[in-house]
């Protein structure tokens, strides 16, 4: 969504408009990436299938929030799932 009015847009050349569009798209992407991950409170036990549907970032956040463990996202997803299941028991 461009912040320019039609008059300002008409005075810009094609390269300036493209540069502005790329900058706005990049800013929107960065805002999306920096948005905090919100996890629901887990009241019941988590099963392996539920954990496998989560991303590594979500698993890391879950480990911190629910089980007070620090997970390393450089490890495989299967390893992260095993660590959470181990902490749950």
C-alpha distances in whole Angstrom, upper triangle without the diagonal:
4,7,9,11,13,16,14,13,16,18,16,18,17,17,15,12,13,14,10,8,11,11,8,9,12,11,10,13,15,14,15,18,19,19,23,25,26,29,32,35,37,41,42,43,40,41,41,39,36,36,36,32,31,29,31,29,29,33,33,32,34,37,36,36,38,41,41,41,39,38,37,34,36,38,38,36,40,41,39,39,43,43,41,44,46,45,45,48
4,6,8,10,13,11,9,13,14,13,15,14,15,12,9,11,12,8,7,11,10,7,10,13,12,12,15,17,16,17,20,21,21,25,27,29,32,35,38,41,44,45,46,44,45,44,42,40,39,39,36,34,32,34,31,32,36,36,34,37,39,39,38,41,43,43,43,41,40,39,36,38,40,40,39,42,44,41,42,46,45,44,46,49,48,48,51
4,7,10,12,10,9,13,14,13,16,16,16,13,11,13,13,9,10,13,12,9,12,14,13,13,17,18,17,19,22,22,22,26,28,30,33,35,39,41,45,46,47,45,46,46,44,41,41,41,38,36,34,35,33,33,37,37,35,38,40,39,38,42,44,43,44,42,41,40,37,39,42,42,41,44,45,43,44,47,47,45,48,50,49,49,52
4,7,8,6,6,10,11,10,13,14,15,12,10,13,13,10,11,14,13,11,15,17,16,16,20,21,20,22,25,25,26,29,32,33,37,39,42,45,48,50,51,49,50,49,47,45,44,44,41,39,37,38,36,37,41,40,39,41,44,43,42,45,48,47,47,45,44,43,41,42,45,45,44,47,49,46,47,51,50,49,51,54,52,52,56
4,5,5,6,9,10,11,14,15,17,14,12,15,16,13,14,17,17,15,18,20,19,19,23,24,23,25,28,29,29,32,34,36,39,41,45,47,50,52,53,51,52,52,50,47,47,47,43,42,40,42,39,40,44,43,42,44,47,46,45,48,51,50,50,48,48,47,44,45,48,48,47,50,52,49,50,54,53,51,54,57,55,55,59
4,6,5,6,9,10,13,14,16,14,12,15,17,14,14,18,18,17,19,22,22,22,25,26,26,27,30,31,31,35,37,38,42,44,47,50,53,54,55,53,54,53,51,49,49,48,45,43,42,43,41,42,46,46,44,47,49,48,48,51,53,53,53,51,50,49,46,47,50,50,48,52,53,51,52,56,55,54,56,59,57,57,61
4,5,5,7,9,12,14,17,14,13,16,18,15,16,20,20,19,22,24,23,24,27,28,28,30,33,33,34,37,40,41,45,47,50,53,56,58,59,56,57,57,54,52,52,51,48,46,45,46,44,45,48,48,46,49,52,51,50,53,56,55,55,53,52,51,48,50,52,52,51,55,56,54,55,58,58,56,59,62,60,60,64
4,5,5,7,10,12,14,11,10,14,14,12,14,17,17,16,19,21,21,22,25,26,26,28,30,31,31,35,37,39,43,45,48,51,54,56,57,54,56,55,53,50,50,49,46,45,42,44,41,43,46,46,44,47,50,48,48,51,53,53,53,50,49,48,46,47,50,50,49,53,54,51,52,56,55,54,57,59,58,58,62
4,5,5,8,9,12,9,7,11,12,10,11,15,15,14,17,19,19,20,23,24,24,26,29,30,30,34,36,38,42,44,47,50,53,55,55,53,54,53,51,48,48,47,44,43,40,42,40,41,44,44,43,46,48,47,47,50,52,52,52,49,48,47,44,45,48,48,47,50,52,49,51,54,54,52,55,58,56,56,60
4,6,8,9,12,11,9,13,15,13,14,18,18,18,20,23,23,24,26,28,28,30,32,33,34,38,40,42,45,47,51,53,57,58,59,56,57,56,54,52,51,50,47,46,44,45,43,44,48,48,47,49,52,51,51,54,56,55,55,53,52,50,47,48,51,51,50,53,55,53,54,57,57,56,59,61,60,60,64
4,7,10,12,10,10,13,14,13,15,18,18,19,21,23,23,24,27,28,29,31,33,34,35,38,41,43,46,49,52,55,58,60,60,57,58,57,55,53,53,52,49,47,45,46,44,45,49,48,47,50,53,51,51,54,57,56,56,53,52,51,48,48,51,52,51,54,56,54,55,58,58,57,60,62,61,61,65
4,7,8,6,6,10,11,10,12,15,15,16,18,20,20,22,24,25,26,28,30,31,32,36,38,41,44,47,50,52,56,57,58,55,56,54,52,51,50,49,46,44,42,43,41,43,46,45,44,47,50,49,49,52,54,53,53,50,49,47,44,45,48,48,48,51,52,50,52,55,55,54,57,59,58,58,62
4,6,5,6,9,10,11,13,15,16,17,19,20,21,23,25,26,27,29,31,32,33,37,39,42,45,48,51,53,57,58,58,55,56,54,52,51,50,49,46,45,42,43,41,43,46,46,45,48,50,50,50,53,55,54,53,51,49,47,44,45,48,48,47,51,52,50,52,55,55,54,57,59,58,59,62
4,5,5,6,9,10,11,12,14,15,16,18,20,21,23,24,26,27,29,30,32,36,37,40,43,46,49,51,55,56,56,53,53,52,50,48,47,46,43,42,39,40,39,41,44,44,43,46,48,48,48,51,53,52,51,49,47,45,42,42,45,45,44,48,49,48,49,53,53,52,54,57,56,57,60
4,5,5,6,9,10,11,12,14,15,16,18,20,21,22,24,26,27,29,30,34,36,39,42,45,48,50,54,55,55,52,52,50,48,47,46,44,42,41,38,39,37,39,42,42,41,44,46,46,46,49,51,50,49,46,45,43,40,40,43,43,43,46,47,46,47,51,51,50,53,55,54,55,58
4,5,5,6,9,10,11,12,14,15,16,18,20,21,23,24,26,27,29,32,35,37,41,44,47,49,52,54,54,51,52,50,48,47,46,44,42,40,37,38,36,38,42,41,40,43,45,45,45,48,50,49,48,45,44,42,39,40,43,43,43,46,47,46,47,51,50,49,52,55,53,54,58
4,5,5,6,9,10,11,12,14,15,17,18,20,21,23,24,26,27,31,33,36,39,41,45,47,50,52,52,49,50,48,46,45,44,43,40,38,36,37,35,37,40,40,39,42,44,43,44,47,49,48,47,45,43,42,39,39,42,42,41,45,46,44,46,49,49,48,51,53,52,53,56
4,5,5,6,9,10,10,12,14,15,16,18,20,21,23,24,26,30,31,34,37,40,43,45,49,50,50,47,47,46,44,42,41,40,37,36,33,34,33,35,38,37,37,40,42,42,42,45,47,46,45,42,41,39,36,36,39,39,39,42,43,42,43,47,46,46,48,51,50,50,54
4,5,5,6,9,10,11,12,14,15,16,18,20,21,23,25,28,30,33,36,39,43,45,48,49,49,46,47,45,44,42,41,40,37,35,33,33,31,34,37,36,36,39,41,40,40,44,45,44,43,41,39,37,34,35,38,38,38,41,42,41,42,46,45,44,47,50,49,49,53
4,5,5,6,9,10,11,12,14,15,17,18,20,21,23,26,29,31,35,37,41,43,46,48,48,45,46,45,43,41,40,39,37,35,32,33,31,33,36,35,35,38,40,39,39,42,44,43,43,40,39,37,34,35,38,38,38,42,43,40,42,45,45,44,47,49,48,48,52
4,5,5,6,9,10,11,12,14,15,17,18,20,21,25,27,30,33,35,39,41,44,46,46,43,44,42,40,38,38,37,34,32,30,31,29,31,34,34,33,36,38,37,38,41,43,42,41,39,37,36,33,34,37,36,36,39,41,38,40,43,43,42,45,47,46,46,50
4,5,5,6,9,10,10,12,14,15,16,18,20,24,26,28,31,34,38,40,43,44,44,41,42,40,39,37,36,34,32,30,28,28,27,29,32,31,31,34,36,35,36,39,41,40,39,36,35,33,30,31,33,33,33,37,38,36,37,41,40,40,43,45,44,44,48
4,5,5,6,9,10,11,12,14,15,17,18,22,24,27,30,34,37,39,42,44,44,41,42,41,39,37,36,35,33,31,28,28,26,28,31,31,30,33,35,34,34,38,39,38,38,35,34,32,29,30,33,34,33,37,38,36,37,41,40,39,42,44,43,44,47
4,5,5,6,9,10,11,12,14,15,17,20,23,25,28,31,35,37,40,42,42,39,40,39,38,36,34,34,31,29,27,28,25,27,30,30,29,32,34,33,33,36,38,38,37,35,34,32,29,31,34,34,33,37,38,35,37,40,40,38,41,44,42,43,46
4,5,5,6,9,10,11,12,14,16,19,21,24,27,30,33,35,38,40,40,37,38,36,35,33,32,31,28,26,24,25,23,25,28,28,27,30,32,31,32,35,37,36,35,33,31,30,27,28,31,31,30,34,35,33,34,37,37,36,39,41,40,40,44
4,5,5,6,9,10,11,12,14,18,20,23,26,29,32,34,38,39,39,36,37,36,34,32,31,30,28,25,23,23,21,23,26,26,25,28,30,29,30,33,35,34,33,30,29,28,25,26,29,29,28,32,33,31,32,36,35,34,37,39,38,39,42
4,5,5,6,9,10,11,12,16,18,21,25,28,31,33,37,38,38,36,37,36,35,32,31,31,28,26,23,24,21,23,26,25,24,27,30,28,29,32,34,33,32,30,29,28,25,27,30,30,29,33,34,31,33,36,35,34,37,39,38,38,42
4,5,5,6,9,10,11,15,17,19,22,25,28,31,34,36,36,33,35,34,32,30,29,28,26,23,21,22,20,21,25,24,23,26,28,27,27,30,32,32,32,29,28,27,25,26,29,29,28,31,32,30,31,35,34,32,35,38,36,37,40
4,5,5,6,9,10,14,15,18,21,24,27,29,33,34,34,31,32,31,29,27,26,25,23,21,18,19,17,19,22,21,21,24,26,25,26,28,30,30,29,27,25,24,21,23,26,26,24,28,29,27,28,32,31,30,33,35,34,34,38
4,5,5,6,9,12,14,17,20,24,27,29,32,34,34,31,32,31,30,28,26,26,24,21,18,19,16,18,21,20,19,23,25,23,24,27,29,28,27,25,24,23,20,22,25,25,24,28,29,26,28,31,30,29,32,34,33,33,37
4,5,5,6,10,13,15,19,22,25,27,31,32,33,30,32,31,30,27,26,26,24,21,19,19,16,18,21,20,19,22,24,23,23,26,28,27,27,25,24,24,21,23,26,27,25,29,30,27,28,31,30,29,32,34,32,33,37
4,6,5,9,10,13,16,19,23,25,28,30,30,27,29,28,27,24,23,23,20,18,16,17,14,15,19,18,17,20,22,21,21,24,26,26,26,24,23,22,20,22,24,24,23,26,27,24,25,29,28,26,29,32,30,30,34
4,6,8,10,13,16,19,22,24,28,29,29,26,27,26,25,23,21,21,19,16,14,14,11,13,16,15,15,18,20,19,20,22,24,24,23,21,20,19,16,18,21,21,20,24,24,21,23,26,25,24,27,29,28,28,32
4,6,9,12,15,19,21,23,27,29,29,27,28,28,27,24,22,23,21,18,15,15,12,14,17,15,14,17,19,18,18,21,23,22,22,20,19,19,17,19,22,23,21,25,25,22,24,27,26,24,28,29,28,28,32
4,6,9,13,16,19,21,24,26,27,25,27,26,26,23,21,22,20,17,15,16,12,13,16,15,13,16,18,17,17,20,22,22,22,20,20,20,18,21,23,24,22,25,26,22,23,27,25,24,27,29,27,27,31
4,6,10,13,15,18,21,23,24,22,24,24,24,21,19,20,19,15,14,14,11,10,14,13,10,13,15,14,13,16,19,18,19,17,17,18,17,20,22,22,20,24,24,20,21,24,23,21,24,26,24,24,28
4,6,10,13,15,18,20,20,18,20,21,20,17,15,17,15,12,11,12,8,7,11,10,8,10,13,12,11,14,16,16,17,16,16,17,15,19,20,20,18,21,21,17,18,21,20,18,21,23,21,21,24
4,7,10,12,15,18,19,17,20,20,20,16,15,18,16,13,13,14,11,9,12,12,9,9,13,12,10,12,16,16,17,17,17,19,18,21,22,22,19,22,22,19,19,22,21,18,20,23,20,20,23
4,6,8,12,14,15,13,16,17,17,13,13,15,14,11,12,13,11,8,10,11,8,7,11,11,8,10,13,14,15,16,16,18,17,21,21,21,18,20,20,17,16,19,18,15,17,20,17,16,20
4,6,9,11,13,12,15,17,17,13,13,16,15,13,15,16,14,11,12,14,11,9,13,13,10,10,14,16,17,18,19,21,20,24,24,23,20,22,22,19,17,20,19,16,17,20,18,16,20
4,6,9,11,11,15,17,18,14,14,18,17,15,17,18,16,13,13,14,12,9,12,12,9,8,11,14,16,18,18,22,21,25,25,24,21,22,22,19,17,20,19,15,16,18,16,14,17
4,6,7,8,11,14,15,12,12,16,15,14,16,17,16,13,12,14,12,9,11,13,10,7,10,13,15,17,18,21,21,24,23,23,20,20,20,17,15,17,16,13,13,16,14,11,14
4,7,9,12,16,17,14,14,18,18,17,20,21,20,17,16,18,16,12,14,15,13,10,12,15,17,20,21,24,24,28,26,26,23,22,23,20,18,19,18,15,14,17,15,11,14
4,6,9,13,14,12,13,16,17,16,20,21,21,17,16,18,17,13,15,17,15,12,13,17,18,21,21,24,24,28,26,25,21,21,21,19,16,17,17,14,13,15,14,10,12
4,6,10,12,10,11,14,15,15,18,19,20,16,14,17,16,13,13,16,15,11,12,16,16,19,19,22,22,25,23,22,19,18,18,16,13,14,14,11,9,12,11,7,9
4,7,8,6,7,10,11,11,15,15,17,13,11,14,14,11,12,15,14,11,12,16,16,18,17,19,19,22,20,19,15,14,15,13,10,11,12,9,8,11,11,8,10
4,6,5,6,9,10,12,15,16,18,15,13,16,17,13,14,18,17,15,15,18,18,19,18,20,20,22,20,18,14,13,14,13,9,11,12,10,8,11,12,10,11
4,6,5,6,9,10,13,14,16,14,12,15,17,14,14,18,18,16,16,19,18,19,16,18,18,20,17,14,11,9,11,11,7,8,11,9,8,11,13,11,13
4,5,5,6,9,12,14,17,14,13,16,18,15,16,20,20,18,18,21,20,21,19,20,19,21,18,16,12,11,14,13,10,12,14,13,11,15,16,15,16
4,5,5,7,11,13,14,12,11,14,15,12,14,17,17,15,16,19,19,19,17,19,18,20,19,16,13,12,15,13,10,12,14,12,11,15,15,14,16
4,5,5,8,10,12,9,7,11,12,10,11,14,15,13,14,17,15,16,14,16,14,17,15,13,9,9,11,9,6,9,11,9,9,13,13,12,15
4,5,8,9,12,10,9,13,14,13,14,17,18,17,17,20,18,18,15,16,14,16,14,11,8,8,11,9,7,10,12,11,11,15,16,15,17
4,7,10,12,10,10,13,14,13,15,18,18,17,19,21,20,20,17,18,15,18,16,14,10,11,14,12,10,14,15,14,14,18,18,17,20
4,7,8,6,6,10,11,10,12,15,15,15,16,18,17,16,14,15,13,15,15,13,9,11,13,11,9,13,14,12,14,17,17,16,19
4,5,5,6,9,10,10,12,14,15,16,17,18,17,15,13,13,10,13,13,11,8,11,13,10,10,14,14,13,15,18,18,18,21
4,5,5,6,9,10,10,12,14,15,15,16,14,12,9,9,6,9,9,9,6,10,10,8,9,12,12,12,14,17,16,17,20
4,5,5,6,9,10,11,12,14,15,15,14,12,10,10,7,11,12,12,10,13,13,10,12,15,14,13,16,18,17,18,22
4,5,5,6,9,10,10,12,13,14,13,12,11,12,10,14,14,14,11,13,14,11,11,14,14,12,14,17,16,16,19
4,5,5,6,9,10,10,11,12,11,10,8,10,9,12,12,11,8,11,11,7,7,11,10,8,11,13,12,13,16
4,5,5,6,9,10,10,10,9,7,5,7,7,11,11,12,10,13,12,8,10,12,10,9,13,14,13,14,17
4,5,5,6,8,10,10,9,9,9,11,10,14,15,15,13,16,15,11,12,15,13,11,14,16,14,14,18
4,5,5,6,7,9,9,10,9,12,12,16,16,16,13,15,14,11,11,13,11,8,11,13,11,11,15
4,6,6,5,6,5,6,7,10,11,15,14,15,13,14,13,9,10,11,9,6,10,11,8,10,13
4,6,6,5,5,6,8,11,12,16,16,17,16,17,16,12,13,15,12,10,13,14,11,12,16
4,6,6,8,10,11,15,15,19,19,20,18,19,18,15,15,17,14,11,14,15,12,12,16
4,6,8,11,12,16,17,20,20,20,18,19,18,14,14,15,13,10,12,13,10,9,13
4,5,9,10,14,16,19,18,19,17,17,16,13,13,13,10,8,10,10,7,7,10
4,7,10,13,15,18,18,20,18,19,17,14,15,15,12,10,13,13,9,11,13
4,6,10,13,15,14,16,15,16,14,11,12,13,9,8,12,11,8,11,13
4,7,10,12,12,14,14,15,13,10,13,13,10,10,14,13,11,14,16
4,6,9,8,11,10,12,9,7,10,11,8,9,12,12,11,14,16
4,5,6,9,10,12,9,8,11,12,10,12,15,15,14,17,20
4,5,7,8,11,10,8,11,13,12,13,16,17,16,19,21
4,7,9,11,10,10,13,14,13,15,18,19,19,21,24
4,7,8,6,7,10,11,11,13,15,16,16,19,21
4,5,5,6,9,10,11,13,15,16,17,19,21
4,5,5,6,9,10,11,12,14,15,16,19
4,5,5,6,9,10,11,12,14,15,17
4,5,5,6,9,10,10,12,14,16
4,5,5,6,9,10,11,12,15
4,5,5,6,9,10,11,13
4,5,5,6,9,10,11
4,5,5,6,9,10
4,5,5,6,9
4,5,5,7
4,5,5
4,6
4
